[in-house]
Amino acid sequence: MVRSSSGRVRMKSVTLIGLGPMGQAMAGAYLNSGYEVTVWNRTPARADELVARGARRAESVEAALTANELVVLSLTDYDAMDAILAQAPYTALAGRTLANLTSDTPGRARQAAAWLAERGAVQITGGVQVPPPGIGTPDAMTYYSGPRDAIEAHRSALEVLTGIDYLGEDQGLAALYYQIGIDMFWTALAGYLHGQAVAEANGISAEDFLPHAVKTMDLRYFLEFYAPRITAGDHEGDVDRVSMGVASLEHVLHTAQASGVDDSLPAAVLKIFRRGVTAGHGHDSLTSLIDVLKRR
């Protein structure tokens, strides 16, 4: 139970729209924490298990929006949000706070926040940093941006899901940090999968290669070493050089080819390193490739 601004005690309650794996995990976390949970999904059957646990199934988007002040959105993208919210009259949005945990670009986040504000609603932009099984766990975090007072007003409800990493008032910041992280995430995992494909082509199982993969993917030392140099604009090739990277990646490419494995991923990375050499960075650190990557 929580106490409202008028001093009256009311039940903890929240609406959740979108019941994919992430939405299911969020709704479950709220139920486990004693919240009254109203749910809505385009495929109603996805709510069956949650309803059996005590959630309330809204029969329409309007009913879902008007059931609670806090509405959590967990959708595929902002196009899905637009299509769903279009099913309700604008009056259903008035006075609501929408914690929009839907993935999309920073620009779309800002546009959606402005659109909602015109209709009397407040958006809190969020970027969840854990997969569904991580919801409700102690170390889970979500990037948030938007009005600080709105986040503080609903802090206890948001913290049922994850911790709060608040980035600022700009509605696009949470989406920006999230997409940067996802950029690194997918790129790194694609590298792991390519390496494992080469390993399997040579008779090495995922279990056998696992401890070596874990050590290789632990990049903390390199990130902490490079970050201050990047900030200072120091790309001195005293530890590594782009030309060294070209030679190394050529060996990777040849090994993949000899193993009968698709070489398009290392070839793409090699192309970037070769562009660095062409741009005059052959004797510079690989961090100089940032300047190459900033030019499309």
N, C-alpha and C positions, 0 to 999 in steps of 0.2 A: 504494500500500500504506500501511496505517496500523498503529500500534502500540497494542495493547489495554492495559487497566489492568494486566494481568498481565505485560506486557512482551513478549508474543508478537506477531509480525508477522502481520497478516491482510490479505486483499484488501479493497479498498474496495468496498462493496456497499450496495445500497438496493433497496427494493421500491416500486413505483409503482402505485397503484390509481386507475383512471380515465384513459382515453385519448382524451379529446376533444382539440381543438386545443392547449389548454394542457398537458394531460398528455403528448401526443405531443412537444411542444417540450421538456418537462422530461426525459422519458426519453431523448431524443436528446442533450440536454446532458450527461447522466450518461454515456452511451455514449462521447461525444466526450472525456470526461475520464477514461476508463479504468475506469469502475466496472462491476462485475458488477450487472446490472439485471434484477430480476424484475418482470414486469408482469402485471396482471390487468385485464380489462375485461368488462362484461356482454355485449358483442358481441365474441367472441374474435377475429374477423377483423381488428379494428382493431389488433391486435398483430402482424400478419403482417410488415409492413415492419420493425418494430423487431426482431422475431425474426431476420429475415434479416440484420440488422446485428449480431446477437450477443446480444440480450436473451433471457431465459428466460421462457417463457410458463407461468405457474402454472395448474394445472388446476382449482384451487378457491380460494376466498377464504382458507380455512384454510392452504393451501399458500403463498399469497402472504404472509400475515401471519407465518408461522413461518420464512420463508426468511431474513429479516434483522431486525436489531434496529430499524433505522430504516425506517418505512413512510410514504411521502408520499401523501396523499390529494388528488386533484384532481377534484372532483365538482361536480355542479350545485348541490346544496344539502345540508343535513344530513339531510333526509328520505332522500335517496339513500344517504348514509352509513349511516343506521340500517338500511335495507333490505339493504345489502351486508354489513355486519358481522353481521347476524342470521343469515347463512348459515354462520357459523363458530362453533364452540364457544368459550365465554368463555376457556377455557384457552389458546387461540391468541393472545390479547391480552396475556397475562402477560409482563412484561419488555420489552414493545415501547414505542417512542417513536413516536407518530403525529404527523407534521407535517401538520396539517390545514389545507390551503390552499384549502378549500372555502368559498364565499361563503354567509353567512347572518347572522342578527342576533347582537348581543352576547349576548343571553340564551340563544340556542341554543348558542353557543360555550361558555358557562359550564356549561350542562346537560351537554353532551357531555363536557367535561373531567371533571366529577364522575362521570359514568357510566363513563368509561374508567378513572378512578382506582379505582373499586370493583372493577374486574376486573384490576387490577394493571398497567395501562398508563398512560403519561404522554402528555398532549396538548400540543403546541405549536401555538397558534393563529396562522395567518398570513393576510395579505391582500396578494396580489401586486399591485404598482402598475404593471405593464407588460403589454401584450398578448403573445400567444405569441411573435411574432418578437423581442421584447425579452429573452426568457429567455437568460441567459448573456452578455449584453452588459455592458460596464463600468459604465454608469450605472443599471442596473436595480436596483430596491429592492423589498423586501417588508416590510410591517409585521409584527412578531412580538410576541406576548405569551405569558406563561406562565412556568414555572420557568426561571430564568436558567441553572441548572446543566445542564438538559437542552439548552438552546440552545447553550451553550458546548461540551457534549460532542459535538454534531453540527454545529458551526459550519462546518467545512471542507466537509461535504456540502451544507449549506444554501447556502453561498456559491458552489457550482457553478451554482446557479440565478440568484441575485441577491445583492445586498448585503443586510445585515440592519439594519433600523431598529427597535431594541428599545424597546418602550413601557412595559414593566413586568410584574409578576407576574400581574395580573388577566387572566384568560383572555379576557375580553370586549373588552379594549382594542383589539387588532388589528382585530377585526371592527367595532368602533365607528368607528375612524379610517378603515377601508376604506369603510364605508357612507357616511360623511360625504363622502369623496372622490368616490364614485360618484354621490351626490346632485348634487354640483357638476358632475361630468363629463357626465351625461346631460342635465341642465338646460342647460348651456352648448352642447352639441352640438345639442340640439333647437332652441335659438335660432339657431344657425348654419344649420341646415336650413330653418327658417322664413324666415330672411333670404334664403337662396339660392332658395327657392321664389318669393319676391317678385321677386328679381333675374331669374330665368328667365321669369317672367310678363311681364317688361318687356324681354325680349330680351338679357339679360346672362348670359353663360355662366359656369360655375363657374371656368373658367380665367381669364377676364377679371376676375372678382370676387375671386379668391384673394388677391392682395396686400392688398386692402382688408379682407378678412375677417381675415387674419392680424394686421393692425394693430389692428383693433377688438377681437379676442379676446385681445390681450395686456393683461391686467388687472393686471399686477404693480404698477404705480404706484398704482392705486386700492387694492389690498389692503394695501400697505405704508402708505398714507396713512390708511386707515380703521382698521386693527387696533389701534393704540395709543389711538385715540379710543374705540373700542368698549370696550376694557379699562377706560378711565377713565370710562365712562358719559357721554361727551361727544357729544351728538347735535346740537350747534349747527348751524343751517342757514346757515352763513356761506359755504359753497362750493356746496352744492346743497340743494334742498328737496323734500319729498314732493309738494307742490303743483306744482312744476316737472315732476316725474316724471309726474304725472297728465296734464298738458297734452302732454308729449312722447309718452307712450304713446297718447294719443288720436290724435295725428297718425300714429303707426305703425299703429294699428288702421284708420284711414280709408284709409291707403295700401294696406294688405293687401286691404281690401274692394274698393277701386277696381281692384285688380289681379286680382280674382277668386280670391284665395287664402284658404284657411281662416284665420279670425281667432281661433280658440279659444285659441291660445297667448298672444298679446299681450293678449287679453281677460282671461285668467286672471291675468296679471301686473298689469294695470290694476286688477283687482278688489282685489288686495292693497294697492296704493297708495291706492285710494279708502278702504279700511278704515282705512289710516293717517290719512287726513284726518279721517274720522269720529271716530277716537280722539283727535283733537286734535294730531296731529303734522304738520299741513300746513306749518308754518313750520320744522319740524325737518329735519335731514339724513335721507337715505334709510336711514341706519343705524338710525334709530329704529324701522324696520319689523321689526327683530329682536324687539321686544316684541310686535308684532302677530302675528308668525309663531309665537311661543311659546304663543299662546293659540289653540287649535284652533277 
